[in-house]
Amino acid sequence: MTDWHKNAIVYELYVDKFAGNFSNLTSKLFYFRHLGINTLWLLPHYPSPMVDGGYDISDYYSIRPDLGTMADFDEFLKKAHQLDLKIILD
């Protein structure tokens, strides 16, 4: 469906503030489905000097170490898609 965004129920979050890291966020995916959420909008989670709230990204190809590893992110993404959750990255 090309117009999925027209019916999206979006929940925006900072991974560290909501769950601490990607492994913990993965364990909470059923919670979002239970709420009727179908799209998660992840605020900055890339490495950053954190001068501008994480929007001053220093590496678009990595995950901030305090949030886990790229493998943790990949597992999060896999499980989210298995639950038909869309992911938006900021």
Buried (B, 14 or more C-beta within 10 A) or exposed (E): EEEEEEEBEEBEBBBBEBBEBBBBBBEEBEEBEEEEBBBBBBBBBBBBEEEEEBEEBEEEEBBBEEBBBEEBBEBBBEBBEEEEBBEEEE
